[in-house]
């Protein structure tokens, strides 16, 4: 095979791959920073899966310590965070990174659901964050 044929073949292969990759624009996966711990992860995961099935919107759950969940939410790297009631939120709330959307009760323990503010963090999907936060506090 000469160089011209090889170059043409490579160009066609790359072009067809790009065309196949281009499809209808799908919204990105919503991100939950789950600082609830391993005991409550199943409840968070179950409600997130229910949300995915109901809306068709993918949800990515990051299992992290509570302080890191708040940090990810403060940076706008998560749309929603789940943390125990005793997790400090002073900086998160004072800096208006978001607000406490509600409470999830899991195994008798109350967990805060933090909705990240899309005005402060343009990467955050405002409607998606609000809908997902509501789904997390809604009993199954």
N, C-alpha and C positions, 0 to 999 in steps of 0.2 A: 504494500500500500504506500503510495507516495504521500508527501507532506500535505499537499492540498486536499486530498481525499480524507486523510486523517483529521485535518483541521475542520473540514466540513462535517465529518461525523461527530466530532466532539461538540461543535457548535450546535448541531441538531439535537444531540442528547441533552445538553444543558438547557437549551430552549424548551424542549418538551417537558423537562423536569420542572422548570419554572412555571410553565403553563399549567401543569397538573397541580402545582402547589398553590396557584392562584385559584381561589374558589370564592364562594360567597363569604363576605366578611362575617366572621363569627366573633362574638364578644370574648374577651379574654376571661380566663378563669378567675373567679373571685377568691381572695386569699383570707383565710381565717388564721390568726395567730392564737393558737390554743394553749393558754397557760394554766389550764384547769387541772393538769396532772393526769396520771394514768388511770386513776379511779373514775374520773368523769369523762375521759376521752371518748368512751363508747357512746355516751349520750350526745355529745357534740357531733361526733361522726354520724350517728343515726339521723339526727335532725338535718345535718348538711346533705346527706344522701336523699332524704325526703325532698328537700328544696331542689336538688339537682333533678330528680325524677319529675317533680311538678313543673319546673320551669325550663328544663333542658340546658340550663346554664351550669357549666362545670365549677366545682369548688375545690380548691387546694387547701389542705389543712396542714399547718406547720406546728408540730408539737414542740413547745419551748417552755422554759421556766416563766413564771408570771411576770417578772420584771422585764424579761426580753420581749414578751408579748406586748407590753405597754410601749416599750422602745420601738418595736416594729410599727405599731400603730402611730406613734408620734412622728415617725419618719415618713409615713404614708406608704409603707411597704406592705401593709395589710389593709383590707377593707373593713374588717371586723376583728376584734380581739375578745377573748373569753378569759376572765381572771377571777380568782377567789375574792370575796368581799374584803379581806384584810390587805389586799395589794394596794400600795400607795398610788394615788392617781393625781396628786396635787399638780405636778408639772404638766401632765397631759391635759387636764381640765383648764388650768390657768392660762396655758399657751393656746387654748382653743383648737387643739388638734382634733377634737371630737367631743362626744358626750356619752353618758351612760344611757343606752337605749332601753335597757330593761334588765330583768333578772331571769336566769335559768335555774330552776330547782332540779338538782340531780342527786339522788341518793340522800335526800334530806338536807343537802348543803346548797346554799345559794351562791351562784356565780354571776358576776357582772358581765353584761354584753356591751362592749364599747363599739360605737359606730364612729368611724373616722370621717372627718369633715372634708368633703371634696373641694371646698373653697380654699382651704389651706393646702391641700395636697391634690393637685390636678390629675395624678395617676389614678386616684380613687374614683370608682364608678359610684356616683351619688345614689342613683336609684337601686343599683345592685346591692350596695352596702346596706341601705335602709331595708330592702326586701329580705336580705339574708339575715340581718339582725332580728327582724320581726319573726322570721322562720325559726330562729334559734330559741326565742323565748316562748313560742307557741307550743303548747303541749301536743305530742304526736296523736 
